[in-house]
Amino acid sequence: MRSIGGPQSIWALESHMDTIANRLGIDPLEYRMRLLLKRGEVLKPGATAIDADLRQGTQAAVAPLNWKDRIRDKTSGVGVAVGVSDSEAMPVSVALIRLLADGSVIVLSGTTEVGQGARTILSQIVAEELSIPIDRISMRGTDTLTTPFDRSTGASRSTTVMGSAVKAAAEDLRKQLSQAAAEAFDTSTNSITLRDGQVCCGDQELSYAQVVSKFFGMPGGELIGRGYMRPDGALGKTFPLFWETGMGSAEIGVDLETGAITIHSYVTVADVGVAINPMQAEGQDEGATIQGLGNTLFESLEYDNGQPVNATLVDYRVPRFTDLPEYFESVLIENRDGPGPYGAKGMGESGIVSIAPAVGNALFAASGVRVRDLPLTAGAGLARVEGIAVKLTTQIVFYDIEVL
């Protein structure tokens, strides 16, 4: 589903990191700061070197929780987790951009809009490259009869890979438009600038529609830009194209009598390279985190003789807005160090991987109980805290969030 295999592997890995730190008598945050790979170091042979500052992201995650100076007790705890995953984004995409006779633009891209905001991002890239208002740009729905090839919509690749193809197509179209304008003005392309849908040459201006009309000698025709991405192209040959990194920190409370968990604060951090649309990027990271909250505290299919007994949303609990922590923050790390347009990296999956181990580590810090099964409130068995036998139940306590 979202970050296939990521939540499961990071849950085990980051829980184990805290176990090791505890055995060594080292603060779990300090343990990570000592051992996290640096930018440029290799995680596995033959793979792309780490392209993110993992320490910067981890520090950003714990900063709002006042990690070092907070007063700790047996009923509350903080936890942190670092997620690094390979999204396996194959760099094969093709894009076409049509500049029509009326000066409007149509983008043809195989990336399917499934709520991730791809159409907005790709249109923003075109608007930037062609110096045209975004309301003059439209995208057609994906159709294999007319839409250029794209490897897939997934693996956090739309902005990085298809965005690069769209940017290349826009650059190709911009070059054609400049050449057509230079012909119309009887000058060189060095004298041509594009601004807000107008071609400028000194104090002379022509609209894009007028340039197309002059190029074809009639009020019709269109210019078409083409862009390709392939493994030995602009994105390079080594894999992964980028490491998708996400950090999370949690502050929780534990009821020693019932085992109920209260998430007071949660901070999620995504290293995005550059956020082309910050609001969408934050929404993706927050959405991934809340989705991860489901498998952390609620979601578990129960079976009786091979048949699911909670197979409807009446019985199968998923997160609600009322389940949001009292303090919930999304932080974007922007170092413009990604392979995509303007230094962007893929994101949208990273937020789901860190919440379970962050909450699990906070539970361990608060109670001394290391739970190895998810969700944390089901199937955890008996845990002994302060000499009291506690059975973790399905009771969850949250504060309502006030919408200002």
N, C-alpha and C positions, 0 to 999 in steps of 0.2 A: 504494500500500500504506500504509505508515505515514508520515504527513506527505508527501502526494503532491507530488512536485516539489521539496520542501524540501531533502533531502540533496544533490540535484544542484546546485541554484542556490547554496546556502550554501557548498558545496565550491568552486565557482568564485569566488564573491565573496570569501570569507575568505582563499583562497589569493592572490588578487589584492591584498588589503589588505596582506599581508605583503610581496609583491613591491614595492608602492609604498613601504612603509616602508623596505625595504632600499635602494631607489634613492635615497631621501631621506636615508639615514643616520640614521633615527630608530628607536629601540627599538619593536618592533611593539605592545607593550602600551601604551607611551606614546602611540603614534600613535592607537590606538583611544580612549584616554582623552581626547584632544584633540577627536576628531571625532564620537564617539557622540552621538546625539540625546538631549536632555534630556526628562524627563517633561513632557508637554504640547506638545512640538514635533510638527510634522506630517511624516510620512514621504512621503505622496503626497497630492495635492490631493483634497479631498472625503472623505478617510478619517478615521477616529477618530485623535485625537492619541495619541502614545506614552503608554501607561498604566503603564510600568514604569521603574524606575531601572536603566538598562542598565550604568552604571558600578558600581553596587553589586554587581550580579550578576557582572560581569567580575572585579572585585577579589576576590569570594568564590571564584571559580574558581581564581585564581592564588595565593591566599594560602598554601595548604598546600605549594606548590612552592618557596617562598622565591625568587621570580622574580628580584628585583634583586640578591640577595647570593650566589646560587649560583655555583659555579665552573664555567665552560663549557670544553669541549674539543671536539676534532674527532670524537669518537665518541659524544657524547650531546648532546641538545638539548631545549628546552622549546618548546611552541607553544600558542597560545590561539586560540579562535574564538568568535564571537558570532552566534547565530542568532535572527532575528526573522522570524516568518511570520504570514500571515493564514490562520486555519483555516477561514474561510468558514462559520462556524457560523450557519445560518439560525435566527432566534429564533421558531420556530413549534412549540409543544408544548402538549399538553393532559394533565391528570392528574386522576384521581378517587381519593378516599380514603374508605373505608367504615368507620365505627365500628359494629361488630356488637353484638348484644344481650348477648353475654358480655363485652363490654369490650375485645375484641381488635380489631385494625385490619388492613385489607387495602388495599394500595396498588396501584392500576391505572395502569400507565405503559407507554408504547410503547417505552421504551428497552430494548434487548436486551442481556442479560448475555453478553459474549463473553470474559470473563476480566479486564475492566478494573475490576471491583468496583463497578459501578453500583448493584446492589441494596443493597449495604451502605451506600453513601453516601446514597442516597435514603431508606433506612430510618432512618439517623442524623438526617437533616433532620426527618423526621416525628416521631421520638422527642423531638427538641429542642423542636419547636413544640407538641406535644401533651402534653409532660411525662409521657411514658409509657415504661416499660422497653422496650428494643429487642426483647426476646424476645417481646413481645406483638404485634409487627408482622410481617406476611408480605407477599410480593409474588407475584402470579400470573405465569405465563409469558406472553409476548407472543402474542396471537392477534387477528387483525384482526376477528374476529367479536365480540369483547368488549372489547378494549383500546382506549382512546382514542387519537386520532391523535398521531403524532410525526413530525417531518420526516425524521429519520434517526437511526441510531446511528453516530456518527462525527464527524469534524471537532472532536474534543475538546470536544463540546458537552453531554455528558450531565449533568455536575455543574452547569454554568453555566445552561443553558437548561432542560432538564427538571428540574433541581434547583430552579430558580425557580418552575416550574409546580407542582411538588410542594409547595414551601413555601407558595405561594399557596393551594393546596387545603387544606393543613394549617391555615393561618390562617382560612380560611373555616369549616372544621370546628370549630376551636377557638371561633370566635364563636358557632356554633350550639350547641355544647356548653355554653358559658357562659350563653347565653340559656335553654336547657332547665333548667340547674341553678338559675338565678335564679327561674324559675317554680316549681321544686320547693321551694325554700327561701322562696319568697314574699318576694324581695328584689330589689335591682337588680344588674345585671351588675358594677357597680363593686365589689361585696362578694365576688365570686367569684374564687378562685384555683385553679389546677390544679397538682397535685403528685403525682408517682409514680403516676399512674393513679387519683388520687382528686380529687374536687371538694371544695374546702374553703370554708366560710362561717363565719368566727369559729371556734368550737370544734366545729362540726358538720362531718361528712364524709359523702360518698356516693361509692361507686365509679362508674366510668363506666357500668358495666352497670346499676346502680341508677338512674342518671339517665335512661338510654335507656328503661328499664322504666316509670319514672314519667311520662316524656314521652308514651309511647304508651298508658299505662294497662294494660299487659299485659307479660308476660315475652317480648317480641319487638320487632321493628322495628329500624331502623338509621338513623344520620345519615350524610349523604354530603356531603363537601366537594369543591368543584370549583376547579380552577386553570387559567388560560390564560396563555400567553406568545405575544405577537405583536410585530411590528416597532415599533409605536407604543405599546407597553405599557411595563412597568417597565424593560425592557432598552434602551429607546431606539430611535432610527431610524437612527443612523449606523453604518457598518460599517468595519472588522470590529468585532464586539462586544468583542473583546479581542485584543491582540497576544500570540501565544504565543512566549515568549522562552526561550532556553536557551543557556547558555554552557558551554564545555568547555576544559580545559587538560590537556596531556599532557607527560610526561617520558619520553623514549625513549632507547635505546641502539642504535647501528648498528655492525655488524661490517663493517669496511672491506674485508675479503677476500671475504666472501660476500654482503654487502648485507642480511643478516638483521636484522630489526627486533625489538627487545625493548621492550615497553611496561612501564616500571617503575611509573609512576603515572598515574592519570587521575582528574580531578575533574569531575563534571557538576553543573550548577546549573540549577534550574528556578524561575522566578518564578510562583508558584501563587496569589498573593493571600492565600489562607489554605488550609492543609491540613486539610480536614475529617477526614480519616483519614491521619495522617502516615505510617504504615507502608505503606499502599497507595500513597500518593503517591511515596514513595521507591522502592517496588518498580516502579512504572510508569516512573520516570525511569531507574532502573538497567536495567530490561528494554529500554527504548528504546536506551540506550547500547550494551548488548551486541549488540542487533540491528544497530546501526550499525557495530559492530566487524566484522561479517561483510562488508559491502560495502567497508569500509576495507582489510581485509587478506586476505580469503579469496575472497569470492563473485564468480564470473565465469563465465557460460555460454560454453563453447567450442563452435564449430560446424565441421563438415566437410561441404562441399557442401550447406549449408543444414540439416543435421541436427545436433542437439545431441549431443556426445560425452560429456558429463558430467551427464546428466539425472537421476541418482539420488543419494541421500545418501551412497552409497559413494564417488562421485567428486566430488560437489559439496560443497565444504567449508563448513560453517557453524560458528559459534562454539560452544565447549563451556565448561563451568565451569572446566576446567583452563586455559582461555585468559584468565582474568581477570588483570588487572594485579596486581602485587604489592601496590600501594596503590590502593584504589578507593573513592571517596567520593562520596556524593550530598548536595547542599546544597539546601535549600528556602528560597526568599526569600518571606517572608510580611509584606506591608504592608497587607493587607486593602483592596486598591485595585481589585478586580475587580468586574464587574457581576453576578456570581452570588450565591448565598446566603452571607451573612456576609462578603462581599468576595472570594469565590473566583473564580478564573479556570480555564479549561480547561488541561489539561496531559496529558502522556502521549506526545506526539509530539515535543516539543522536544528530548529527549535524543538523538534519532537524527541530528540535523542537524549537530552541531558536532564529533563525534568524528573524522570523516575530515579536515576541514581542520586541526583541532588537531594530529593526528598528522602530517599532511603538512607543516605549518609547523614542527613539531619536527624533522622529517627535514631540512628546508631549513636550520634553525638549526644542526644538527649537522654536516651534510655539504656544504652549499652547493648541493645538488642540488634543483631544483624539478621534482617529478614532477607531471604534469598528468593522468595516467590512474589510474583505480581498477580493481581493488585495487592497493595500493602495491607488492605483491610479484609482480605479473604484468603483462607488457606494458610495463614501464617503460623497457626498452631499456638501453643502456650509459650509465653515469654516471661522470664522472671526479672522484675524490675524492683529494686529496693526491697527484695524479699517477698514481694507480692506477686502471686501468679496472675498474669494478665492475659486474657484472650483477646486478640485483635478482632473487632467486630466490624460490621458494615456501617456502623454509625460514623458519619463524617460531620464535622462542625466547620462552617465557614462564616465569615462576616459578609454581609451584603455590601456591595460596592455602591457608593453614592455617585450618581451621574450628575456632574456639574453643568 
